[in-house]
Amino acid sequence: MKSRWALFASAATTALLVGMAGQALAADWTAVTDERLQNAEKNADDWLIYGRSYSSLRYSPLKEINTENVAKLKPKFQIALGSIEGQELTPVVNNGIMIVAVSQERIDAIDVKTGERLWRHEIKVPADATQFTCCGKITRGASLYGDKVYFATLDSRLLAINAKDGKLVWEKTLADYKSGYTLTMAPTIVKGKVMVGFSGGEFGIVGQILALDSETGDEVWKHRTIPQPGEPGYDTWGKDSAKYGGGAAWLTASYDPETNLTFWGTGNPAPWNSAMRPGDNLYSNSLIALDADTGKQKWYFQHVPNDAWDWDSMNEALLIDTKINGKDSKAVIQAHKNGYLYTFDRASGKCLQTVAFSPLDWGKLDENCKMIVKPDKRPGVDKKSTFCPSYFGGKGWAHMSYNPENSMVFIPTTDMCVTLHHEETTYKKGTMYLGAGGEIPEPGKGMLTAVDVANNKVAWAWKNPSPLQSGSAMATGGGLAFVGTFEGDLVALDQKDGKELWKHRNPSGIVGGVISFTAGGKQHIAVVSGYGGAFPLWAGTGVPPHIKNNVNPGATLTVYALD
């Protein structure tokens, strides 16, 4: 019989060998070069970028898992990530190593073949940081470049972490989080520049996008989304309202190497009370195209002038090549909170076409893609208005996916209305600057809506008993459209008709992105579950009772493969 010391020594040796094996694998990190990022769309094995490619299509050409065999898809492994915060992240994968940003608490590197954790980086965010943000202790993920992992913190720091061992290389403080400047996005990285946009529109920040040197964290350029005195567009802000104008660009940008443009959606102006800021309020509620080298604005399109509904334009811009009106077009598509899918020429910003993808009652768009709003659908001071979609939007921040092989886009959709009114308010540093109140009259529902972009029409809609408000979609070369639900189901649908082919219940609701990659020569699907974020905090009676009663928080990574 072995002595107690011998058993301890044997266990310690085993642990040491496992740890050394993990370190050795992490040391095999493959550098994420500019060339690899620019060709990410062609690289089916990895998921190197937040939206898988610079075009943000969330499309994987992998087809081992397809409509014929998806019913056999099963969990390969599950990992409890040790958090009860909302998990809005999209993991990234580089040559067999997955980087998982677990809320604002830690970053894990995981061997996708075995589920073994290779390293962990603990993130230290001040205890008071969450009081200066709208929606909890969330992040949408980390980004990769060279031999580093880049992460933006809630207290407005940028971290550069060694991808081989998880150790901090450098950090930079970018703004005062106690003024409402927070960071929740996964950075966009282009030609050695790490680009981030601040959250905080509900706190009266002035929206800003920064480009930082990837080696030092030094600022390369800064772009304000809200013009200040003397800048073009300032005259669209009456009553000196641009000073606390909002317009946060808080979702990851797309990039077009051909035009060298980055595409950013900007958020709502502050406060919600539109009478306190007369004018169109440029460049809030807009899609803007910025030169990647200088940050200068090439063009913009404002979807919602003088926003009274909290219909941000922060949503991702997908860069697509397709036929529009029978002609080959290099386009940008953006699904807006107001319920319309817009298609733009990506070099000029000209609006080419629009189509409604969600239930709406506020009015319509004219031939120039401008909103025509029914008078009773605009809330005001002491004027209640009930309108659809609600301030969660026909599409919230949950990302859509586009299959370039069939010109179909798959949009996570919310069917929910709100009754809203405006009220007077005063800006106070570090507090909500809203000037509005209201209620959602009944629980929301959801759909995954498929739109044929080439023919500009809705093809089908798969219905769900809760909103698809923050679970992002993914399309694959196997003819599948995946999406996660608040119930915790990861669902696979047939792209042709929306028929449900498979689903699997996760331990908690899914509010993040689905990804696909290869490991050991096989296709895998992965998603992190963990209910939380904006919806349970802001929806009130809009949260369906079955979600309130049955869905618990808790972060879990699930990786799937065929038998």
N, C-alpha and C positions, 0 to 999 in steps of 0.2 A: 504494500500500500504506500502510495506516494505521501511524503510529508506535506504539511500545509505550505511550507516554503516552496517545495517543488511545484505544487499546483499553482501557487501564485506566480512563480517564475515562468512556468509554461504559458499561463494566461497573458502575462506581461509581454513575453516574447511574441506571442500570436498577435496581440494588439499592435506591437511595434512594427511587425512585418506588414500588417494590413495598412497601418498608417504610412509606412514607407512606400507601399505599392500605390496608395492613393497619391502621394506626393510625386512619385515617378510619373504617373499618368498625367497629372496636372502639368508637370514639367514638359510634357510632349505637346503643349499648346501650339497650334499652328497660327502664325501671325495673320491677323486680319488686315489685309492690305487694301489700298485704294482699288486695285484691280479686282480683288475678290468682291468688294462691296459693289462695284459697278457691274459685275457679272453675276450678282447674287440670284437674279431671276433665272439664270441658266443652271445654277448649281442646285440640283434637287435634293442633295444629301443633307445640307445644312439649313438652318434658319438663322442667318447672321444678323438680320436687321429686324427691328420691331415689327414692321409690316411685311417681312420676309425679303423685300427688295426696296430699292429707292422709290419705285413706283407705288408702293404701299398696297399692292393688290391682294395680299394675304391668299395667294394662290400657290399651291404646291403641285407641280407636274407629276408627282409620284402617283402610280396607278396600280401598285400591287394590291392595295386595298381598294375595292371597287364595288359597283352596285351588285355584282353577282355574289361576292363573298363577305360583304361587310357584316352580315348577320353572325359571322364567326369571330368577330373582333372581341377580344377579352383583355382585361387588365393584366399587364405583365408584372407591374409592381406599383405599390402605393407608398408614399412617404408622408408622414405627418410633419408639417413644417413648424409647428410650435407657435402659432399665432391665432388670435381670435379677431384680428382686424380684417377689414374687407380686402380681398385679393384681386385687384384690378389689373394684374400684370399679364404681360405676354413674355414667356421665357424665350431665351435665345440659345441656339445650339451651334457650336463650332467643333467639327471633327470629333464628335463623340462626347463632348463636354457641354452640359447644359448649365446656363447661369440663371438662377432663380432669385429675383429680388422679393423677399418676403416682407410685404408692406414696407414700413420705414424702420424695420427692426434688424434685418440681417440680409446678407447675400450669400447664397450657397452655390458651390460648384459641384455638379453631380455627374458621375459616370453613367451615361444613358444605357449602357449595356447591362449594368448590374444594379443601379440605384444607389451605389455607394457614394457617400459624400466625400469629396476630395479636399475641400477646405470650406471654411466659413469665415465671413467678415462681419463682425458685429457693428451695427450703425448706432451711433449715440446721438439722438435727437433730444433737444431740451424738453422737459416735461410739459412746458406751457405751449409748445408749438401748435398743438391741435386747436387751441382756442383762436388762432389766427388763420384758420382755414375753414372752408365750407363743409368738408365732407369726410372728415376722419383722417386716420393715419395711413393714407394710401399712397401707392406709387403704381405707375404703369410699366415699370421695368427698368432694366439696365441696358447699356449699349456697349458694343465692342469695337476696338480699333487697335491695331498693332498687337502689343502684348499686354494690353490693359483693358479693364472693365471700368466704364464710366457710369456714375450714379449721381442723380440730382436729389438732394435731401429736402425735407419739408421746411427746414430752417434756412433754406436758400444757400446751401453750399454745393459745390461740385467736387466729387471725389474721384480720384484716379487710383485704381486698385490693380496691383500686379495680378494678372490672370493666372500665373503659375502657382502662386502660393496664397493669394488672398490678402496680402499685406498692403497697407496704405502707402502709396507713392507720394501723393500730394493732395492737398485740398485747398479750395478757394471759397471765401465768403463773397457772394455776389450781390446781396441786398439785405435790408433790415426786415426780417420776418415779422417783427412786431408791428410793422406798418402794413402787414397783409401780403407781403411779397413771399410767396411760397413756391416750391417746385415739386411737381408730381409727375412730370412727363419723363419718358425715356428720351435721352438726347438724340438729335440727328447729327451724324458725323460725316463731314464731306471734306476731302482733301486736307486732312489734319486740323480741321476746325470743328470743335464741339459746340453745337448750337442748342440753346435752351430758351424756352419762353416761360414767363412766370404765370402762375395761377394768382387769383386774388381779386377778380372783378367785383365780387360782392363786398370787398373791403375798400373800394375806392382807390386802388392803385392806378398808376399810369402804365398800361401794358407795354412790355419791353421784350425784345428778342436779342440775345447776346450770342456772339460767336467768340469762342475762346481757343487759344492755342492748346493742342492736345498734349504737348510735352510740358508746358509750364502753367497752364491755366490763365495766362495773361489775356486780357481782352483784345480781340482783333477788330471787332466792330460792334456797334449797338444800334438797334433800330427801335424807335418808339412807335407803337401802333396808334397812339393818340397824339395828334399834333399839339404843340405848345405855341405860345405867342411868337408870331413871325414865321411860322411854318405853314405850308400849304394845307388847307383843310381846317385850320383853327377857327375860321369864321363860321364853321358849321356847328359850333358849340356856343350857344347863347348863355348869358349870365355867368361867364367865366367858369363854366362847368367842366371844361377839359382838365382842370387842375386835379380832379379826382375822377377821371373819365372811364376807368375800367379798361375794357377792350383787351382782356388777357388772351394771349396765344398759348394755350396750355396743353395742346396735343402735338404729338410728334409730326414734323413736317415731311413732305415728299421732296424729291430732288430729281431734276432732269439734266443729265450731263450734256445733252445736245445744246440746250439753251443756257445752261449754267444757272438755272433758276431753282430756288426753293419755294415751296408753296405752303402757306400757313393760313389756317382759319383763325379769325379773331372773335372774341366773346362779346358778351353784352356790355353796354355802357352802364355806368353807375351814376345815380341810383336807378332803380327800376322805374321810379316816377318820371315819366318822360317830359312832364311839364317843367321840371326843374332844369332841363337842358334843351332849350328850343333849338331847332335845326336838325340836319341829317345826322350829325355826330360821327363824322368820318374819323378813323377808319375802323370803328367798331362794327360788329356784325358783317364782316367782309371776308372775302378770300383775297389774299394779297400774294404777289409774286415778288420775291427779293433776289437780287444778285447774290450768289453764294460767296463771292470774293469780297464784296463791299457792303452788303446789307442794304443797298439802295433799292427802292421800290420801283419795279418795272411797270406793273399794272395792278389794278384792284377792281373788284366788283362788290358793291354793297347790297346784300340781300334784303336787309331790313333797316331802312332809315328811321331814325328816332324811335328805336325799339321800345314798345310798351308791354311786351309779352315775355321777356327773357328768352327770345328765340336767337340764341347765339349762332354764330357761323363757325364755331371752333372746330367743326368736324373735319376729318381727314380728307385730303384731296388725292384721288386715285388717277394716275397718269396712264392713259390707255391709247392704243392705236386701233381704230375701228372705222367703219363706214358710218357717216352721218349724212342723212339725206342722199344716200347713194354715193357719196364722195369719201375717199380715204382721208381720215382726219387724225391728227395728233391732238388729243383732247385731254381735258381734266374733268372728272365728274365728282360732284359733291352732293351728298344727301343731306338736306337741311332740316333743322328742327321744325320749320313751318310746314313740312310734309311734302316738299317737292324735291325731286332729283334734278340737278342742274348739270348741263354739259357745256363746257367752255372750250374755246380754242386756247391751247396752253401757251402759245407764243404771244398772243395779243390780249387775251382775256375776254374776247367777244363771246357773248352768250349765244349758243347755237340752238339749244332746245331745252325744254323742261317737261316733266311729267309728274303728276301726283302719285305718290307711292303709299300714303297712309290716309286714314280717314281725317278730313278737315272740313271746317265750316266757316272759316273767317273771310273767304273771298276767293280770289284767283290771281294768276299772273297774266300780265298783258303780253303783247307780241315782242316787247323789249325785255321780258323777264322781270318786270317790276310788279310789286304787290299792289293789288287793288283791294282794299279792305272795306268790308261792310261797316257802316258807322256804329252799329250796336256791338261790334266785335272788338272795339278798342277801349280798354279800361282807362279810367282817369281818376282824379281826386273826387271822392264821393260819388263815383260812377262805377258800379259793379258791371262786369262783363263776363259772361260765360262763353268760353271758346275752346275749340279743339284744333290741333293738339294742345296739351297743357304746356307749362314751362319745362317739362321733361322732353318735350318735342315728339314729333312723329318718329324721328330718330334721335336718340341721345348720343353720348360719346361712343357707344358700342360700335365697333368698326365693321364696315361692310367688306365683302370680298368679291373679286371680279375674275371670271374665267376668260382669258383672251382667246380661247379656242372657240367659244360660242357666243361671245359678247354679252354674257349674262352677268348681272351684278346681284348679289344677295344681301339684303338690307335688314338688319335687326330692327324691328318696328314696334312702336308703342301706340296703343289705342286708348287714350285717356284724355279727359277734358278737365278744365279748372274754372272756378269763379274767382276773379281777381279784381282788386281795386287799388288805387294809388293813394298815398298819404304823404304829408310833408315830413321831411327828415333833415337831420344836420350831420355833416361829416364829423366823425371823431376817430382819431387814429386808433387802429387796431380793433375796431368794432364793425359789425355788419352795417353797411350803408345801402339799405334796400328801398325804403319808402314805398312799400307795398304790403298787402296782406290778402289772404284768400283761403280757399279750401277746394280740395278735389272732391266732387260730389259722390263718386262711386269708384270701386276698385277698377284698376286698369287691366287691360288684356294685351296680348302681344301677337306678333306675326313675324315670320321670316318671309319677306316679300322679294320675289325674283322679278327683275326688270330686264327686258331685252333692250339694250342700249341702242343697238343698230336700228331697231324699229321703233324705239321710244314708246314702249308700252309695257304694262305689267303683264307678266306671263302667268304667275300663280302666287298664292300666299298660303303658307302653312300656319295654322292658328295654334296659339298656346294660351293657357288660362292665366298667365301673368305676363307683364310687359317684358319684351326683350330689350331692356333698357341699357344694360351694360355688359352682356355676354357677347363677345365679338364672333363673327362668322369666319369660316375658312372654306374655300373651294379646292377641289383636287382634280388631277388628271384622270382619276378613276370615276368621274361623273358624280361625285358626292359633294354635298354642301353640309358642313358641320356647324352647329351652334350650341351654346350652353344656355341653360335656363335658370331662373331663380329657384326652381324646384330642386335643382341639382342634377338635372338630366343633361348629359351630352348626347345630342341627337344627330343622326346622319340621315339626310334626305336625298332623294334622287333629283339631280339638277333639272331633268327634263320636265317633271310634273309636280315636284314637291312631295311625293309620296314618302312617308316615313319608313325607313328600311331597318333602323337599329337605334336603340338608345340604351344608356347605362346610367344608373343613379349614383351620383357622387355623394360623399359624406355631408356636403353643405352646398349652398347655392353657388352657381357659377357666374362671376361678374368680370372675368378676364378673357384672354384670347386663347383659341385653340391653335396648335401648331402641328406640323408633320415634318419628319426627318428620317434618315436611315441610320441604323445601328446594326452591326454584324451582318450587313447586306440585306436587312429587312426594313420595310417601312413601319414606322411607329407614329402614333397620334398621342399628343400629350395636352393636358389642361390642368390648371390649378383651380380648385374650388375653395370657397371661403366667402360667404355672404356678408355684405356690408357696403360701404360707400354712400353715395348721395341718396339712393332711393329710400331705404328705411328711415333716413334722417329727415327727408323733406316731403315725402309723399303722403304721410298721414293716412287718411281713409282710402287713399289710392292703392295702398298695399293690400292685396287680396288676403282674406282671412286664412286661407290654407297656407299661405307663406308665413304669416305671423305665428300660426299655431304649430307649424311642423318643421320649419327650417332654422337650424341653429348655426352660429358662427363656427369657425375652425378651419385652418388652412391645410389642404392636402394636395400633393402632386400625384396625379394618376397618369401612368404611361401605358398605352394600349398597343397590342400587336395581334396578328392572326396566330392561331394555334400552330 
